[in-house]
């Protein structure tokens, strides 16, 4: 079975996020497990550490509203944040489904 662009979209978004944080002078550590609670760990120049789950921004076909993901119980316990890569390949923090943006 041949792979399509959609099969690689998540990996592409993850690499875009990694490159974005590296350009900002951060240290980035990547999870080596295929399915894990955290995609990358980012250590900012000021020492702040973030656990991020990288998502590709998706739009519903029926009404063009964005699809928001939910954090798992373990992700909530660990303080994982969702980081979306949009259609312009730009990254954005976003609250999980059911949370208001701050």
Secondary structure, 3 states (H helix, E strand, C coil): CCCCHHHHHHHHHHHHHHHHHHHCCCEEEECCCCCCCCCEEEECCCCCEEEEEEEECCECCCCCCECCCCCCHHHHHHCCEEEEECCCCCEEEECCCCCCCC
